[in-house]
Amino acid sequence: MKKLLILCMLLPTLIFAQEVKTEELHLKNGDISLPGTLTIPAAKKKTPLIIFVQGSGNPDRNGNQAGTMIQIGYIKTLRDSLNAKGFSFYSYDKRSATLSNLDQLTKITFASFTDDANVAIDNFKEDKRFSSIHLIGHSQGSLVGMLAINNRKDNAISSFISIAGAGKTIDKTIVEQLTSQNPGLGKMAKEQFTELMATDTIKEVNPLLINIFQPVYQKFIKQWAQVNPASEIKKLQIPALILNGDADLQVTTDDAQLLKDAYPKATLKIIPKMNHVLKVVNSVTENQESYTSSNFNISKELLNVIEDFIRH
């Protein structure tokens, strides 16, 4: 794995009356570009560093997704909020969010995301500015984060935080999600997954499921479905915090409990009224609106739980 670092910019900003230094970095995983942002509270002492691994789709370092209405910057909000609590924070554009990587995306494997996360970890593991490194994996990034840690031969990561991570394989998760909306569609998805797992391909994709089973990404989906989060979290040898919002419409609190059952030493916290994009909502309507509106606040309890876990 080849890595290149280009320091593009260093500038101070002011966040919640806390001076924060910002570095725009350009990491490389071979030919894949992984630009990201590092923010460091301008204290003289060392700070803990949080590395954030995103969920599915094509989110950039701030949590925005090009070509969609998801432009609320929920990762940036988390970054700013944790900076204000004295934590350094690094997040990077997912490889699928960077235009220069587009010609490589048909070759993508699930392990690619794990390798990308380890590029970030490798970049900071000897950085003397940080007292420790903590990995947050959100949604799909929860599984990616577990794999990244389990694939390492060092102790670079001090703790792992799973936010809205699935507790079962992605095929079961998707089938359950679809079944809750449309039982017939859920049944069709289960049949298509069965064919994919048995034959490596789906001969005729149901038009209603083409977004899930696009032929060019069927190999990737199969690889993802072969990795069980409950099995991976068992392998961890470091403290773990499992977080889920009780207003999450995509990943349920049952998933969080499955992870806890698999790794009993982990700390489990269910965050009241928090949804999948870390916002506080009070109704289904607000939940839906929060994906496209910046008028919703990040959960303060989420921030406090993360702070308490890392500091203690």
ROTOR-587610 format. One line per 2 residues: number of its first residue (from 1); their letters; for each residue y, z, x of N, C-alpha, C. Coordinates in Angstrom, 3 decimals. Each point is the difference from the previous one (the first is absolute). Example, Ala and Ser with C-alpha at 12.3 -4.5 7.8 and 13.67 -1.06 7.14 Angstrom:
<rs>
1	as	-5.690,7.800,13.190,1.190,0.000,-0.890,1.200,0.000,0.900; 1.050,-0.720,-0.350,1.190,0.060,0.820,1.090,0.730,-0.770
</rs>
This chain:
<rs>
1	mk	-1.188,0.000,0.847,1.188,0.000,-0.847,1.250,0.000,0.892; 0.882,-0.958,-0.188,1.192,-0.129,0.821,1.194,0.580,-0.733
3	kl	0.863,0.670,0.750,1.140,0.666,-0.640,1.261,-0.288,0.796; 1.073,-0.320,-0.676,1.283,-0.253,0.631,1.061,0.745,-0.777
5	li	0.895,0.669,0.716,1.077,0.749,-0.647,1.326,-0.562,0.427; 0.838,-0.350,-0.953,1.352,-0.460,0.272,0.954,0.944,-0.702
7	lc	0.837,0.692,0.753,0.995,0.888,-0.591,1.222,-0.830,-0.331; 0.280,-0.098,-1.295,1.062,-0.892,-0.452,1.325,0.714,-0.202
9	ml	-0.028,1.243,-0.483,1.257,0.611,-0.385,-0.144,1.507,0.006; 1.046,0.670,0.421,0.044,1.447,-0.068,1.353,0.384,-0.547
11	lp	0.012,0.679,-1.124,1.281,0.354,-0.605,-0.129,1.294,-0.771; 1.094,0.749,-0.110,-0.037,1.240,-0.774,0.388,-0.264,-1.439
13	tl	-0.635,0.705,-0.908,0.398,-0.052,-1.398,0.137,1.433,-0.478; 0.536,0.160,-1.191,0.176,1.334,-0.554,-0.760,0.078,-1.298
15	if	-0.974,0.918,-0.076,-0.795,0.147,-1.200,0.031,1.452,-0.412; 0.556,0.257,-1.188,0.086,1.355,-0.508,0.618,0.928,1.054
17	aq	1.085,-0.449,0.659,0.713,0.772,1.011,-0.873,0.310,1.217; -1.105,-0.705,0.139,-0.895,0.169,1.149,0.072,-1.284,0.809
19	ev	0.480,0.106,1.234,0.088,-1.204,0.822,-1.399,-0.468,0.363; -0.234,-1.271,-0.193,-1.312,-0.582,0.249,0.161,-1.233,0.879
21	kt	-0.809,-0.077,1.036,-0.009,-1.180,0.855,-1.034,-0.987,-0.539; 0.396,-1.264,-0.036,-0.891,-1.030,-0.524,-0.330,-1.011,1.082
23	ee	-1.277,-0.291,0.160,-0.452,-1.031,0.931,-0.784,-1.052,-0.776; 0.412,-1.242,0.138,-0.746,-1.107,-0.603,-0.965,-0.521,1.062
25	lh	-1.299,0.097,-0.270,-1.030,-0.367,0.960,-0.756,-1.240,-0.458; -0.522,-0.732,0.977,-0.803,-1.172,-0.326,-1.333,0.112,0.732
27	lk	-0.973,0.586,-0.678,-1.336,0.121,0.577,-0.798,-1.267,-0.289; -0.984,-0.240,0.829,-0.853,-1.184,-0.168,-1.462,0.410,0.077
29	ng	-0.806,-0.555,-0.888,-1.455,0.114,0.069,-0.525,-1.404,0.251; -0.144,-0.350,1.281,-0.325,-1.381,0.330,1.130,-0.911,-0.410
31	di	-0.294,-0.982,-0.853,1.020,-0.935,-0.478,0.708,0.511,-1.260; -0.403,1.150,-0.499,0.556,0.537,-1.235,1.224,0.861,0.304
33	sl	1.102,-0.291,-0.690,1.232,0.779,0.159,-0.007,1.177,-0.968; 0.396,1.162,0.506,0.050,1.215,-0.813,1.335,0.708,0.222
35	pg	1.100,-0.601,-0.438,1.300,0.653,0.178,0.101,1.270,-0.830; 0.677,1.006,0.547,0.099,1.258,-0.718,1.249,0.779,0.361
37	tl	0.185,1.119,-0.663,1.162,0.853,0.196,-0.443,1.407,0.343; 0.576,0.526,1.086,-0.216,1.374,0.413,1.301,0.763,-0.200
39	ti	-0.058,1.134,-0.685,1.182,0.834,-0.177,-0.302,1.393,0.534; 0.956,0.530,0.776,-0.192,1.277,0.676,1.205,0.894,-0.259
41	pa	-0.189,1.169,-0.593,1.116,0.936,-0.146,0.578,0.316,1.382; 1.319,-0.029,0.098,0.657,0.101,1.309,0.050,1.451,0.479
43	ak	-1.154,0.630,0.070,-0.100,1.354,0.546,-0.460,-0.101,1.449; 0.336,0.987,0.797,-0.381,-0.028,1.402,-1.470,0.333,0.202
45	kk	-0.576,0.735,-0.944,-1.399,0.382,0.137,-0.913,-1.121,-0.492; -1.279,0.096,0.377,-0.983,-0.962,-0.464,-0.226,0.174,-1.506
47	tp	-0.324,-1.097,-0.657,-0.274,0.050,-1.433,-1.384,-0.566,-0.283; -0.640,0.421,-1.092,-1.239,-0.665,-0.424,0.329,-1.426,-0.450
49	li	-0.895,-0.927,0.288,0.155,-1.395,-0.425,-1.003,-0.304,-1.103; 0.490,-0.589,-1.082,-0.853,-0.466,-1.092,-0.084,-1.516,0.078
51	if	-1.213,-0.531,0.038,-0.226,-1.447,-0.073,-0.548,-0.305,-1.388; 0.631,-0.957,-0.674,-0.340,-0.312,-1.389,-0.780,-1.313,-0.070
53	vq	-1.139,0.026,-0.703,-0.833,-1.198,-0.208,0.052,-0.352,-1.483; 0.457,-1.235,-0.309,0.272,-0.387,-1.384,-1.257,-0.330,-0.797
55	gs	0.246,-0.207,-1.291,-1.050,-0.394,-0.920,-0.194,-1.510,-0.053; -0.686,-0.458,-1.038,-0.359,-1.418,-0.115,1.213,-0.861,-0.335
57	gn	-0.194,-1.310,0.075,1.099,-0.938,-0.224,0.686,-0.348,1.300; 1.298,-0.272,-0.094,0.749,-0.384,1.210,1.252,0.853,0.186
59	pd	-0.137,1.340,-0.038,1.187,0.846,0.161,0.557,-0.057,1.420; 1.322,0.039,0.089,0.619,0.098,1.315,0.153,1.473,0.368
61	rn	0.671,0.254,1.095,0.131,1.373,0.514,0.725,0.937,-0.966; 0.772,-0.569,-0.938,0.760,0.807,-0.955,-0.709,0.166,-1.343
63	gn	-1.082,-0.758,-0.201,-0.712,0.068,-1.271,0.379,-1.081,-0.980; 0.792,-0.979,0.439,0.356,-1.135,-0.850,-1.019,-1.117,0.174
65	qa	-0.203,-0.787,-1.064,-0.967,-1.090,0.065,0.667,-1.307,-0.396; 0.076,-0.914,0.933,0.619,-1.301,-0.249,-0.748,-0.736,-1.112
67	gt	0.770,-0.686,-0.846,-0.599,-0.773,-1.073,-0.393,0.824,-1.205; 0.311,1.285,0.027,-0.288,0.863,-1.147,1.269,0.752,-0.381
69	mi	-0.092,0.757,-1.075,1.151,0.798,-0.430,-0.001,1.384,0.652; -0.994,0.254,0.853,-0.070,1.299,0.671,0.941,-0.014,1.198
71	qi	1.227,0.416,-0.227,1.051,0.000,1.020,0.696,1.366,0.029; -0.785,1.064,-0.163,0.590,1.331,-0.159,0.011,0.801,1.295
73	gy	-0.589,-0.528,1.061,0.060,0.660,1.293,-0.564,1.411,0.010; -1.155,0.195,-0.641,-0.528,1.367,-0.111,-0.438,0.563,1.350
75	ik	-0.415,-0.857,0.932,-0.351,0.503,1.332,1.262,0.419,0.750; 1.073,-0.762,-0.153,1.261,0.383,0.635,0.506,1.331,-0.549
77	tl	-0.152,0.196,-1.315,0.416,1.264,-0.593,-0.805,1.160,0.582; -1.306,-0.215,0.163,-0.840,1.024,0.616,0.436,0.239,1.440
79	rd	0.268,-1.067,0.732,0.457,0.117,1.392,1.283,0.831,0.093; 1.004,-0.376,-0.798,1.282,0.702,0.034,-0.169,1.478,-0.358
81	sl	-0.839,0.258,-0.992,-0.186,1.373,-0.473,-0.704,0.859,1.051; -0.975,-0.572,0.699,-0.714,0.761,1.025,0.826,0.114,1.276
83	na	0.840,-0.994,0.288,0.952,0.142,1.109,0.905,1.203,-0.227; 0.451,0.163,-1.251,0.892,1.099,-0.331,-0.674,1.351,0.179
85	kg	-1.330,0.015,-0.007,-0.750,1.236,0.216,-0.380,0.187,1.468; 0.469,-0.917,0.858,-0.237,0.158,1.426,-1.202,-0.730,0.558
87	fs	-0.555,-0.958,-0.753,-1.144,-0.775,0.469,0.451,-1.389,0.442; -0.603,-0.499,1.061,0.168,-1.403,0.352,-0.975,-0.817,-0.852
89	fy	0.321,-1.289,-0.175,-0.784,-0.808,-0.947,-0.060,-1.430,0.506; -1.203,-0.583,-0.029,-0.153,-1.407,0.367,-0.793,-0.726,-1.078
91	sy	0.532,-1.121,-0.450,-0.724,-0.883,-0.909,0.248,-1.437,0.439; -0.963,-0.862,-0.275,0.081,-1.385,0.456,-0.296,-0.957,-1.153
93	dk	0.457,-1.228,0.154,-0.288,-1.022,-1.004,-1.493,-0.336,0.049; -0.645,0.047,-1.142,-1.396,-0.412,-0.041,-0.108,-1.448,0.460
95	rs	-1.076,-0.350,0.656,-0.113,-1.359,0.554,0.208,-1.073,-1.064; -0.353,0.287,-1.251,0.177,-0.965,-1.080,1.441,-0.095,-0.478
97	at	0.892,0.852,0.526,1.409,-0.036,-0.400,0.860,-0.778,0.983; -0.582,-0.448,1.104,0.761,-0.643,1.069,-0.264,-1.503,0.008
99	ls	1.071,-0.799,-0.156,-0.158,-1.445,-0.153,-0.714,-0.641,1.182; 0.247,0.485,1.199,-0.619,-0.616,1.185,-1.513,0.193,0.032
101	nl	-0.521,0.897,-0.848,-1.444,0.251,-0.029,-0.729,-0.808,-1.058; 0.723,-0.757,-0.817,-0.607,-0.620,-1.175,-1.165,-0.922,0.333
103	dq	0.090,-0.717,1.116,-1.075,-0.929,0.339,-1.262,0.721,0.470; 0.098,1.315,0.197,-1.148,0.786,0.443,-0.686,0.745,-1.153
105	lt	0.622,-0.019,-1.174,-0.478,0.878,-1.066,-1.341,-0.424,-0.583; -0.359,-1.274,0.116,-1.317,-0.413,-0.502,-1.127,0.547,0.868
107	ki	0.334,0.474,1.198,-1.010,0.557,0.907,-0.056,1.524,-0.085; 0.735,0.556,-0.922,0.133,1.442,-0.068,-1.333,0.669,-0.347
109	tf	-0.252,1.133,0.629,-1.141,0.842,-0.335,0.533,1.390,-0.334; -0.818,0.811,-0.643,0.474,1.347,-0.315,0.238,0.788,1.278
111	as	-0.805,-0.275,1.010,0.163,0.686,1.288,1.330,-0.344,0.655; 0.600,-1.122,-0.376,1.301,-0.387,0.567,1.037,1.074,-0.254
113	ft	-0.008,0.579,-1.195,0.982,1.025,-0.334,-0.219,1.265,0.831; -1.274,0.308,0.248,-0.323,1.145,0.854,0.521,-0.228,1.415
115	dd	-0.208,-1.206,0.516,0.490,-0.335,1.338,1.522,0.102,0.063; 0.686,-0.454,-1.055,1.467,0.067,-0.023,0.475,1.451,0.060
117	an	-0.659,0.871,-0.766,0.374,1.414,0.011,-0.193,0.593,1.396; -1.057,-0.390,0.666,-0.253,0.539,1.333,0.966,-0.551,1.048
119	va	0.545,-1.187,-0.221,1.066,-0.492,0.865,1.195,0.951,-0.049; 0.349,0.420,-1.210,1.126,0.931,-0.162,-0.312,1.345,0.658
121	id	-1.201,0.499,-0.230,-0.379,1.287,0.594,0.027,-0.087,1.524; -0.565,-1.068,0.543,-0.032,-0.166,1.459,1.404,-0.039,0.586
123	nf	0.932,-0.592,-0.742,1.355,-0.121,0.507,0.677,1.355,0.189; -0.354,0.960,-0.845,0.701,1.285,0.020,-0.800,1.151,0.603
125	ke	-1.279,-0.201,0.293,-0.845,1.145,0.348,0.414,0.699,1.295; 0.705,-0.711,0.895,0.462,0.618,1.241,1.511,0.246,-0.012
127	dk	0.631,-0.194,-1.149,1.450,0.136,-0.098,0.381,1.480,0.017; 0.713,0.417,1.032,0.319,1.415,0.204,1.063,0.522,-0.962
129	rf	0.584,-0.866,-0.804,1.003,0.456,-0.964,-0.623,0.738,-1.176; -1.321,-0.139,-0.157,-0.649,0.522,-1.200,-0.985,1.106,0.346
131	ss	0.032,1.043,-0.796,-0.878,1.145,0.228,-1.415,-0.241,-0.517; -0.138,-0.895,-0.969,-1.302,-0.316,-0.593,0.149,-1.261,-0.837
133	ih	-1.127,-0.624,-0.330,0.007,-1.208,-0.830,-0.874,0.250,-1.221; 0.534,-0.355,-1.174,-0.684,0.214,-1.269,-0.029,-1.325,-0.762
135	li	-1.148,-0.350,-0.535,-0.166,-1.291,-0.675,-0.009,0.202,-1.509; 0.896,-0.728,-0.689,-0.021,-0.044,-1.464,-0.560,-1.351,-0.419
137	gh	-1.034,0.017,-0.841,-0.540,-1.228,-0.570,0.219,0.006,-1.496; 0.672,-1.013,-0.508,0.333,-0.073,-1.426,-0.834,-1.071,-0.685
139	sq	-0.686,0.360,-1.082,-0.788,-0.941,-0.786,-1.070,-0.658,0.894; -0.005,-1.312,0.129,-0.944,-0.650,0.910,0.128,0.562,1.411
141	gs	1.220,0.382,0.367,0.250,0.537,1.334,-0.719,1.304,0.264; -0.415,0.709,-1.060,-0.784,1.212,0.191,-1.321,-0.335,0.689
143	lv	-0.699,-0.994,-0.501,-1.265,-0.418,0.606,0.234,-0.602,1.384; 1.051,-0.816,0.123,0.326,-0.592,1.304,0.267,1.103,1.027
145	gm	0.745,1.026,-0.420,0.306,1.095,0.902,-1.243,0.747,0.455; -0.910,0.265,-0.930,-1.253,0.670,0.373,-0.767,-0.818,1.035
147	la	-0.119,-1.299,-0.247,-0.728,-0.869,0.923,0.674,-0.036,1.366; 1.336,-0.058,-0.011,0.729,-0.043,1.273,-0.290,1.254,0.823
149	in	0.026,1.162,-0.636,-0.270,1.255,0.700,-1.453,0.058,0.464; -0.918,-0.383,-0.875,-1.423,0.087,0.338,-0.409,-0.990,1.086
151	nr	0.767,-1.075,0.161,-0.313,-0.999,1.028,0.554,0.368,1.369; 0.802,1.051,0.066,0.618,0.391,1.266,-0.914,0.936,0.785
153	kd	0.183,-0.042,1.315,-0.778,0.861,0.885,0.873,1.106,0.599; 1.234,0.115,-0.485,0.885,1.045,0.498,0.402,0.915,-1.154
155	na	0.840,0.959,0.312,0.486,0.928,-1.030,1.493,-0.175,-0.216; 0.432,-1.282,-0.042,1.424,-0.301,-0.127,0.586,0.481,-1.322
157	is	-0.805,0.041,-1.057,0.486,0.380,-1.326,-0.321,1.457,-0.270; 1.029,0.766,-0.330,-0.170,1.432,-0.240,-0.446,0.314,-1.417
159	sf	0.403,-0.813,-0.967,-0.423,0.232,-1.379,0.116,-1.293,-0.794; -0.690,-0.022,-1.133,-0.019,-1.172,-0.877,0.422,0.412,-1.401
161	is	0.873,-0.824,-0.606,0.459,0.244,-1.374,-0.323,-1.233,-0.840; -0.809,0.200,-1.007,-0.335,-1.067,-0.950,0.854,0.165,-1.241
163	ia	0.755,-1.035,-0.336,0.795,0.006,-1.233,-0.525,-1.110,-0.911; -0.472,0.385,-1.183,-0.487,-0.969,-0.994,-1.113,-0.866,0.563
165	ga	-0.890,0.612,0.760,-1.132,-0.730,0.565,-1.187,-0.002,-0.948; -0.651,-1.138,-0.116,-1.184,-0.100,-0.859,-1.126,0.849,0.569
167	gk	-0.834,0.541,-0.884,-1.135,0.793,0.429,-1.306,-0.742,-0.093; 0.070,-1.246,-0.463,-1.207,-0.812,-0.148,0.281,-1.398,0.530
169	ti	-1.001,-0.829,0.101,0.173,-1.352,0.534,0.899,-0.828,-0.918; 0.632,-1.011,0.587,1.013,-0.763,-0.732,-0.595,-0.768,-1.173
171	dk	-1.255,-0.426,0.081,-0.592,-0.714,-1.129,-0.105,0.924,-1.212; -0.436,1.238,0.220,-0.085,0.950,-1.116,1.388,0.351,-0.530
173	ti	0.962,0.128,0.911,1.367,0.325,-0.413,0.579,-1.102,-0.881; -0.146,-1.242,0.426,0.546,-1.123,-0.773,-0.686,-0.126,-1.352
175	ve	-1.322,0.126,-0.005,-0.734,-0.108,-1.265,0.450,1.096,-0.968; 0.184,1.220,0.497,0.447,1.093,-0.862,1.406,-0.256,-0.529
177	ql	0.898,-0.486,0.874,1.364,-0.276,-0.437,0.025,-1.068,-1.085; -0.759,-1.079,0.211,-0.021,-1.084,-0.979,-0.667,0.436,-1.296
179	ts	-1.071,0.778,0.110,-0.716,0.452,-1.194,0.893,0.859,-0.885; 0.859,0.821,0.628,0.901,0.850,-0.781,1.017,-0.821,-0.784
181	qn	0.298,-1.207,0.499,0.960,-0.871,-0.677,-0.689,-0.955,-0.968; -1.167,-0.498,0.442,-0.726,-1.010,-0.772,-1.479,0.074,0.381
183	pg	-0.837,0.643,-0.803,-1.412,0.173,0.342,-0.719,-1.307,0.332; 0.336,-1.054,-0.719,-0.640,-1.285,0.262,0.342,-0.532,1.381
185	lg	1.270,0.158,0.384,0.431,-0.461,1.311,-0.641,0.850,1.107; -0.137,1.281,-0.270,-0.668,0.862,0.966,-1.440,-0.415,0.215
187	km	-0.686,-0.367,-1.059,-1.395,-0.452,0.090,-0.093,-1.284,0.823; 0.937,-0.922,-0.241,-0.004,-1.247,0.769,0.258,0.263,1.484
189	ak	0.924,0.910,0.303,0.295,0.327,1.394,-1.220,0.590,0.688; -0.733,0.857,-0.700,-1.209,0.598,0.571,-1.017,-1.080,0.330
191	eq	-0.152,-0.970,-0.883,-0.945,-1.095,0.234,0.428,-0.838,1.207; 1.290,-0.244,0.130,0.488,-0.810,1.118,-0.175,0.755,1.327
193	ft	0.254,1.311,-0.009,-0.228,0.794,1.203,-1.479,-0.020,0.392; -0.883,0.096,-0.987,-1.441,-0.025,0.275,-0.395,-1.300,0.678
195	el	0.534,-1.115,-0.496,-0.282,-1.300,0.602,0.555,-0.083,1.419; 1.219,0.483,0.188,0.633,-0.048,1.317,-0.789,0.815,1.020
197	ma	-0.414,1.201,-0.366,-0.707,0.858,0.937,-1.383,-0.561,0.336; -0.586,-0.730,-0.936,-1.348,-0.526,0.211,-0.008,-1.323,0.753
199	td	1.036,-0.822,-0.197,-0.048,-1.370,0.533,1.150,-0.359,0.932; 0.943,0.939,0.238,1.169,-0.235,0.862,1.055,-0.888,-0.637
201	ti	-0.231,-0.437,-1.206,0.999,-0.849,-0.653,-0.176,0.088,-1.514; 0.990,-0.491,-0.719,-0.093,-0.088,-1.458,0.078,-1.476,-0.348
203	ke	-1.053,-0.524,-0.565,-0.096,-1.439,-0.253,1.093,-0.469,-0.944; 0.248,0.767,-1.052,1.020,-0.386,-0.982,0.793,1.239,-0.397
205	vn	1.210,0.113,0.526,0.832,1.162,-0.280,0.568,-0.100,-1.406; -0.119,1.078,-0.755,0.602,0.035,-1.324,1.515,-0.145,0.140
207	pl	0.623,-0.926,-0.727,1.447,-0.223,0.132,0.828,1.264,-0.203; -0.486,0.921,-0.818,0.739,1.238,-0.248,-0.060,0.954,1.194
209	li	-0.875,-0.292,0.968,-0.187,0.879,1.150,0.363,-0.681,1.311; 0.679,-1.139,-0.085,0.282,-0.781,1.199,0.899,0.754,0.982
211	ni	0.857,0.881,-0.496,0.867,0.759,0.900,-0.795,0.959,0.883; -1.153,0.439,-0.503,-0.855,0.901,0.764,-0.956,-0.767,0.901
213	fq	-0.575,-1.058,-0.540,-1.080,-0.703,0.702,0.414,-1.382,0.503; 1.212,-0.142,0.512,0.386,-1.275,0.597,-1.021,-0.385,1.071
215	pv	-0.517,-1.222,-0.029,-1.056,-0.390,0.943,0.331,0.290,1.462; 1.253,-0.198,0.397,0.358,0.177,1.403,-0.074,1.468,0.421
217	yq	0.062,0.924,-0.961,-0.017,1.424,0.336,-1.280,0.712,-0.442; -1.002,-0.756,-0.432,-1.234,0.633,-0.474,-0.716,0.751,1.120
219	kf	0.004,-0.532,1.199,-0.639,0.676,1.130,0.686,1.331,0.269; 1.339,-0.009,-0.078,0.764,1.228,0.215,-0.331,1.044,-1.059
221	ik	-0.057,-0.410,-1.263,-0.296,0.919,-1.092,-1.387,0.610,0.176; -0.960,-0.808,0.419,-1.349,0.522,0.212,-0.003,1.040,1.106
223	qw	0.703,-0.293,1.100,0.065,0.965,1.101,0.601,1.319,-0.471; 1.055,-0.085,-0.778,0.671,1.189,-0.526,-0.958,0.796,-0.882
225	aq	-0.742,-0.710,-0.858,-0.907,0.665,-0.933,-1.184,0.660,0.705; -0.259,-0.366,1.220,-1.127,0.575,0.739,0.348,1.319,0.691
227	vn	1.276,0.399,-0.062,0.431,1.225,0.666,0.284,1.070,-1.049; -0.709,1.120,0.089,0.134,1.077,-0.978,0.938,1.083,0.535
229	pa	1.133,0.230,-0.661,0.945,1.026,0.474,-0.624,1.382,0.141; -0.885,0.358,-0.923,-0.640,1.315,0.060,-0.854,0.138,1.256
231	se	-0.624,-1.084,0.417,-0.807,0.031,1.226,0.883,0.096,1.231; 1.150,-0.688,-0.030,0.884,-0.009,1.174,0.720,1.322,0.191
233	ik	0.421,0.635,-1.093,0.742,1.256,0.162,-0.900,1.106,0.543; -1.311,-0.113,-0.260,-0.955,0.971,0.539,-0.015,0.009,1.524
235	kl	0.351,-1.128,0.602,-0.078,-0.139,1.448,1.192,0.607,0.733; 1.057,0.337,-0.746,1.194,0.531,0.646,-0.297,1.333,0.682
237	qi	0.667,0.217,1.122,-0.137,1.245,0.751,1.351,0.704,0.132; 0.935,-0.347,-0.861,1.360,0.548,0.076,0.408,0.510,-1.375
239	pa	1.038,0.835,-0.081,0.475,0.461,-1.314,0.422,-1.187,-0.872; -0.286,0.100,-1.284,0.341,-1.074,-0.935,0.630,0.587,-1.258
241	li	0.981,-0.720,-0.516,0.671,0.346,-1.251,-0.203,-1.150,-0.972; -0.519,0.306,-1.180,-0.250,-1.011,-1.028,0.999,0.215,-1.127
243	ln	0.821,-1.010,-0.256,1.048,0.094,-1.012,-0.183,-1.080,-1.057; 0.262,0.354,-1.234,-0.002,-0.976,-1.089,0.946,0.488,-1.083
245	gd	0.690,-0.936,-0.623,0.860,0.355,-1.118,-0.774,-0.026,-1.302; 0.303,0.920,-0.909,-0.718,-0.022,-1.275,0.563,-1.044,-0.954
247	ad	1.056,-0.728,0.433,0.531,-1.110,-0.796,-0.346,-1.354,0.618; -0.915,0.002,0.962,-0.395,-1.242,0.680,-0.881,-0.824,-0.935
249	lq	0.430,-1.217,-0.313,-0.748,-0.873,-0.898,-1.018,-0.857,0.747; 0.038,-0.009,1.320,-0.887,-0.849,0.788,-1.143,0.764,0.647
251	vt	0.294,1.179,0.514,-1.025,0.836,0.625,0.064,1.369,-0.667; -1.115,0.461,-0.513,-0.001,1.215,-0.801,-0.231,1.254,0.851
253	td	0.266,1.134,-0.606,-0.266,1.272,0.673,-1.503,0.194,0.230; -0.827,-0.684,-0.784,-1.449,0.059,0.238,-0.343,-0.561,1.375
255	da	0.740,-1.028,0.422,-0.226,-0.574,1.323,0.325,1.018,1.086; 1.095,0.714,-0.191,0.373,1.031,0.968,-1.087,1.069,0.090
257	ql	-0.574,0.358,-1.141,-1.056,1.016,-0.005,-1.251,-0.510,0.709; -0.306,-1.285,-0.151,-1.149,-0.578,0.702,0.185,0.108,1.510
259	lk	1.213,-0.247,0.479,0.268,0.128,1.429,-0.124,1.454,0.443; 0.519,0.900,-0.799,-0.096,1.428,0.302,-1.462,0.451,0.045
261	da	-0.801,-0.462,-0.956,-1.421,0.363,-0.042,-0.720,-0.511,1.248; 0.412,-1.166,0.481,-0.631,-0.575,1.182,0.426,0.707,1.282
263	yp	1.209,0.571,0.004,0.526,0.682,1.188,0.580,1.343,-0.442; -0.859,0.973,-0.254,0.451,1.277,-0.589,1.063,0.723,0.805
265	ka	0.067,-0.241,1.313,1.006,0.671,0.822,1.411,-0.515,-0.265; 0.112,-1.141,-0.675,1.319,-0.577,-0.284,0.747,0.844,-1.017
267	tl	1.321,-0.100,0.037,0.857,0.638,-1.002,0.305,-1.015,-1.100; -0.200,0.373,-1.238,0.253,-0.885,-1.140,1.187,0.515,-0.800
269	ki	0.960,-0.887,-0.262,1.154,0.338,-0.830,0.246,-1.127,-1.010; 0.077,0.374,-1.252,0.363,-0.952,-1.053,1.479,0.214,-0.308
271	ip	0.787,-1.060,0.109,1.452,0.102,-0.152,0.389,-0.322,-1.445; 0.595,0.966,-0.712,0.374,-0.230,-1.405,1.025,-1.124,-0.146
273	km	-0.251,-0.859,-0.982,0.923,-1.061,-0.416,0.245,-1.067,1.074; -0.750,0.007,1.107,0.191,-1.029,1.024,-0.897,-1.194,-0.295
275	nh	0.565,-1.204,0.149,-0.787,-1.207,-0.242,-0.417,-0.654,1.330; -0.469,-1.219,-0.088,-0.591,-0.656,1.172,1.035,-0.330,1.071
277	vl	1.245,-0.211,-0.394,1.048,-0.305,0.978,0.845,1.244,0.304; -0.608,1.165,-0.191,0.526,1.286,0.464,1.210,0.496,-0.793
279	kv	0.250,-0.605,-1.167,1.160,0.364,-0.796,-0.377,0.957,-1.129; 0.962,0.820,-0.418,-0.196,0.923,-1.115,0.296,-0.729,-1.305
281	vn	-0.968,-0.002,-0.902,0.163,-0.689,-1.285,-0.455,0.923,-1.117; 0.544,-0.239,-1.191,-0.281,0.886,-1.128,-0.663,-0.713,-1.173
283	sv	-0.267,-1.283,0.159,-0.642,-0.741,-1.084,-0.608,-1.275,0.578; -0.829,-0.651,-0.806,-0.597,-1.278,0.427,1.091,-1.044,0.219
285	te	1.010,0.011,-0.865,1.102,-0.955,0.143,0.723,0.207,1.334; 0.324,1.266,0.314,0.657,0.284,1.273,-0.902,-0.379,1.172
287	nq	-1.291,0.230,-0.150,-0.953,-0.343,1.057,0.085,-1.483,0.337; 0.009,-0.824,-1.011,0.077,-1.443,0.201,1.354,-0.404,0.587
289	es	1.070,0.618,-0.504,1.343,-0.343,0.476,0.197,0.380,1.463; -0.661,1.051,0.447,0.217,0.517,1.353,-0.462,-0.957,1.089
291	yt	-0.836,-0.976,-0.352,-0.467,-0.981,0.982,1.086,-1.028,0.348; 0.999,-0.110,-0.869,1.033,-1.016,0.218,1.415,0.563,-0.027
293	ss	0.138,1.283,-0.282,1.328,0.621,-0.083,0.127,1.103,1.043; 1.164,0.061,0.620,0.258,1.037,1.007,0.592,1.266,-0.624
295	nf	-0.032,0.093,-1.315,0.608,1.141,-0.698,-0.937,1.197,-0.140; -1.097,-0.002,0.749,-0.961,1.094,-0.085,-0.106,0.696,1.351
297	ni	-0.109,1.317,-0.035,-0.014,0.799,1.218,-1.407,0.169,0.548; -0.087,0.074,1.324,-1.270,0.322,0.633,-0.347,1.454,-0.318
299	sk	-1.288,0.294,-0.060,-0.432,1.348,-0.326,0.366,0.978,1.120; 0.791,1.014,-0.342,0.352,1.035,0.972,-1.219,0.833,0.370
301	el	-0.898,0.176,-0.971,-1.205,0.775,0.311,-0.855,-0.735,1.027; -0.065,-1.328,-0.115,-0.715,-0.787,1.000,0.550,0.288,1.394
303	ln	1.311,-0.039,0.135,0.643,0.218,1.300,-0.282,1.405,0.520; 0.077,0.980,-0.876,-0.220,1.380,0.416,-1.443,0.235,0.430
305	vi	-0.941,-0.597,-0.718,-1.417,0.165,0.346,-0.298,-0.635,1.351; 0.559,-1.197,0.235,-0.201,-0.658,1.296,0.593,0.849,1.120
307	ed	1.218,0.511,-0.220,0.628,0.825,1.022,-0.834,1.238,0.303; -0.431,0.698,-1.017,-0.777,1.224,0.204,-1.306,-0.280,0.725
309	fi	-0.649,-1.096,-0.361,-1.291,-0.342,0.607,0.172,-0.286,1.495; 0.980,-0.813,0.364,0.173,-0.375,1.405,0.467,1.181,0.838
311	rh	0.887,0.809,-0.539,0.557,1.110,0.787,-0.954,1.188,0.107; -0.965,0.083,-0.885,-0.905,1.144,0.018,-1.444,-0.396,0.239
</rs>
